[in-house]
Amino acid sequence: MARRTQKILIRRPTVADIPAIQDLIKDAAQFSKVLPRSLNNLYEHVRDFFVAECAGNVCGCCALQISGSDLAEIRSLVVRDDRRGRGIARRLMDACVRDAASVGVKKIFCLTEIPAFFERFGFKKINKAKLPQKIWTDCIHCVQFPDCCETALMRDVSAAAARHT
Ligand SMILES: CC(C)(COP(=O)(O)OP(=O)(O)OC[C@H]1O[C@@H](n2cnc3c(N)ncnc32)[C@H](O)[C@@H]1OP(=O)(O)O)[C@@H](O)C(=O)NCCC(=O)NCCS
């Protein structure tokens, strides 16, 4: 019961948080289709992330990676299994959507095995062929390419949309 009332802080990570972010992603990658990321890659992308902090520990993360003049990807969304079901992913997603709007990104996309989760946030399914940059940079290096079982989804990011997430 006490754990339920613990305050969750959504914030930008520092480089000191990167090993904890990597562990979070690594643990989730064993049971879900989250791509493991190297420490080096995470340090390079530290500014993409928001983290959730509980009792001084990182218990969630989500990244917004800009991938074009008006497009960005939601990546590495993970909430530690003992903290799920409390709205932490929603808060991380909201932070990324507001961030996207603040830098002028018009659309955000994701590739996922849980499209129903993203549909709750206004994402709509799209044909993967609409994401050529993603396919030809990341996907071709995946062992499952081209028989990928992930669904591509996209949503608009307007200032109004961001205010209402
Ligand atoms: C998916 C994940 C990030 C959700 O985290 P969470 O903190 O439990 O999610 P929230 O509590 O913020 O849930 C937000 C909403 O999504 C719903 N939801 C949560 N998990 C869902 C799922 N797997 N499928 C569909 N809807 C889901 C919740 O019911 C909630 O809906 P509501 O606001 O209408 O009540 C978490 O389960 C996780 O880390 N999974 C492993 C990694 C993963 O699969 N990441 C996504 C990769 S693309």
Ligand as a Chemical Component Dictionary entry (heavy atoms), coordinates in Angstrom:
data_LIG
# 
_chem_comp.id                   LIG 
_chem_comp.type                 NON-POLYMER 
_chem_comp.pdbx_formal_charge   0 
_chem_comp.three_letter_code    LIG 
# 
loop_
_chem_comp_atom.comp_id 
_chem_comp_atom.atom_id 
_chem_comp_atom.alt_atom_id 
_chem_comp_atom.type_symbol 
_chem_comp_atom.charge 
_chem_comp_atom.model_Cartn_x 
_chem_comp_atom.model_Cartn_y 
_chem_comp_atom.model_Cartn_z 
_chem_comp_atom.pdbx_ordinal 
LIG C1  C1  C 0 3.575  -1.289 -22.204 1  
LIG C2  C2  C 0 4.053  -0.653 -20.894 2  
LIG C3  C3  C 0 5.100  0.432  -21.212 3  
LIG C4  C4  C 0 2.838  -0.019 -20.172 4  
LIG O1  O1  O 0 3.307  0.649  -18.992 5  
LIG P1  P1  P 0 2.301  1.047  -17.809 6  
LIG O2  O2  O 0 2.970  2.064  -16.953 7  
LIG O3  O3  O 0 1.806  -0.185 -17.152 8  
LIG O4  O4  O 0 1.114  1.703  -18.629 9  
LIG P2  P2  P 0 0.024  2.736  -18.026 10 
LIG O5  O5  O 0 -0.333 2.288  -16.624 11 
LIG O6  O6  O 0 0.483  4.127  -18.191 12 
LIG O7  O7  O 0 -1.204 2.462  -18.975 13 
LIG C5  C5  C 0 -1.745 3.473  -19.827 14 
LIG C6  C6  C 0 -2.954 2.889  -20.517 15 
LIG O8  O8  O 0 -2.561 1.824  -21.398 16 
LIG C7  C7  C 0 -3.236 0.602  -21.070 17 
LIG N1  N1  N 0 -2.281 -0.496 -21.288 18 
LIG C8  C8  C 0 -1.202 -0.817 -20.540 19 
LIG N2  N2  N 0 -0.549 -1.856 -21.093 20 
LIG C9  C9  C 0 -1.240 -2.200 -22.218 21 
LIG C10 C10 C 0 -1.072 -3.208 -23.205 22 
LIG N3  N3  N 0 -0.043 -4.078 -23.159 23 
LIG N4  N4  N 0 -1.959 -3.252 -24.229 24 
LIG C11 C11 C 0 -2.992 -2.388 -24.305 25 
LIG N5  N5  N 0 -3.215 -1.402 -23.390 26 
LIG C12 C12 C 0 -2.351 -1.327 -22.345 27 
LIG C13 C13 C 0 -3.640 0.779  -19.612 28 
LIG O9  O9  O 0 -4.777 -0.012 -19.303 29 
LIG C14 C14 C 0 -3.942 2.259  -19.532 30 
LIG O10 O10 O 0 -5.220 2.524  -20.061 31 
LIG P3  P3  P 0 -6.217 3.585  -19.328 32 
LIG O11 O11 O 0 -5.412 4.850  -19.161 33 
LIG O12 O12 O 0 -7.351 3.717  -20.259 34 
LIG O13 O13 O 0 -6.531 2.957  -18.019 35 
LIG C15 C15 C 0 4.667  -1.720 -19.935 36 
LIG O14 O14 O 0 3.754  -2.791 -19.806 37 
LIG C16 C16 C 0 5.999  -2.272 -20.428 38 
LIG O15 O15 O 0 7.057  -1.731 -20.087 39 
LIG N6  N6  N 0 5.968  -3.373 -21.210 40 
LIG C17 C17 C 0 7.199  -4.007 -21.690 41 
LIG C18 C18 C 0 7.882  -3.152 -22.738 42 
LIG C19 C19 C 0 6.971  -2.855 -23.924 43 
LIG O16 O16 O 0 6.261  -3.722 -24.437 44 
LIG N7  N7  N 0 7.054  -1.582 -24.360 45 
LIG C20 C20 C 0 6.357  -1.121 -25.543 46 
LIG C21 C21 C 0 7.274  -1.392 -26.688 47 
LIG S1  S1  S 0 6.712  -0.710 -28.168 48 
# 
loop_
_chem_comp_bond.comp_id 
_chem_comp_bond.atom_id_1 
_chem_comp_bond.atom_id_2 
_chem_comp_bond.value_order 
_chem_comp_bond.pdbx_ordinal 
LIG C1  C2  SING 1  
LIG C2  C3  SING 2  
LIG C2  C4  SING 3  
LIG C2  C15 SING 4  
LIG C4  O1  SING 5  
LIG O1  P1  SING 6  
LIG P1  O2  DOUB 7  
LIG P1  O3  SING 8  
LIG P1  O4  SING 9  
LIG O4  P2  SING 10 
LIG P2  O5  DOUB 11 
LIG P2  O6  SING 12 
LIG P2  O7  SING 13 
LIG O7  C5  SING 14 
LIG C5  C6  SING 15 
LIG C6  O8  SING 16 
LIG C6  C14 SING 17 
LIG O8  C7  SING 18 
LIG C7  N1  SING 19 
LIG C7  C13 SING 20 
LIG N1  C8  SING 21 
LIG N1  C12 SING 22 
LIG C8  N2  DOUB 23 
LIG N2  C9  SING 24 
LIG C9  C10 SING 25 
LIG C9  C12 DOUB 26 
LIG C10 N3  SING 27 
LIG C10 N4  DOUB 28 
LIG N4  C11 SING 29 
LIG C11 N5  DOUB 30 
LIG N5  C12 SING 31 
LIG C13 O9  SING 32 
LIG C13 C14 SING 33 
LIG C14 O10 SING 34 
LIG O10 P3  SING 35 
LIG P3  O11 DOUB 36 
LIG P3  O12 SING 37 
LIG P3  O13 SING 38 
LIG C15 O14 SING 39 
LIG C15 C16 SING 40 
LIG C16 O15 DOUB 41 
LIG C16 N6  SING 42 
LIG N6  C17 SING 43 
LIG C17 C18 SING 44 
LIG C18 C19 SING 45 
LIG C19 O16 DOUB 46 
LIG C19 N7  SING 47 
LIG N7  C20 SING 48 
LIG C20 C21 SING 49 
LIG C21 S1  SING 50 
# 
